[in-house]
């Protein structure tokens, strides 16, 4: 399977945004409620920018050290040895 690495720009409707982010339309609509920026036209159409989708998702970036820390803390709270998996 080949992946198109071309950077896209411009506006997209909900269906296209969901496809771009590889999530369901329902999940994408939830993101709109969670502060994914969008514009609502007088016709009722909701549009967002690819750039805004990227920015929204980058807000959830977790680096490996943070993930190891979260796992260790969770294991400790559960009575484990606190070591990373």
N, C-alpha and C positions, 0 to 999 in steps of 0.2 A: 504494500500500500504506500503510495507516495503522498507526501504532505506538501501542500503549497505554502512556501515560506514567504510569499510576497506580502508586504505590509499593505493592509487595506485602510482606506480612510473614507470619511463621509458619514452619511446618516443611514440608519437601518431601522426597520420596523421590528416588533417583538419577535416574530417568527425567525427573521434573519439573524437577530441578535442571539437568540437561543441556539441556533445552528452554529454561529460563530464561536460561542462559548462552549459548545458541545453539552448543553443541558436542555431539559424540557422547557416548554413555554411556561409551564406553571412555576418552575424554579426561577425562570427569568423574571416573571411578574413579581415573585417574592423579593427578588433583588431590587426591583423598582421601589417597593415598599421599604426596603432597607437602605435607601438613599443612593441607589444607582441614579445618576443624573439623567434626565430625559426632558423632552419638550412635548407638549400636547397641543396639537393644531386645533383651530376652530372646528374642523371637521370631526374631531375626536380621535384622530390617529395619534398614536404615541410613537415618537421617534427618539432614538438615542444615537450617540456617535460611537464608532468602534473604539476610539481613543478613551471615551468615558468607561466603556466596558473593561478595557485593559487597566485603567486606573483603579476601578472598583475592585477587580480581582487582585491587583498588586497589594491592596490593603490587607489581604489575607496571607501574604507571603510568610512562610516559616522557614527559618534556616535550620540546618541540621543540629546545631548546638542547642537551639531553643527546643527542638523536638526531643532531643535526648534528655534535656532538663525536665520537660513535661512528663516524659515516660518515667524517669527516675522518681519524681515527686509523686506521681500516681501510684507507682509500685510501693513506695514508702507508706503512703496513706492506706494502701490495701494490706499492709503488713508484709510486703515483699522485702527483698534485700536492697532495693534502691538502685540496683545496677541496670544499665541500659540493656535492652534486648539484643 
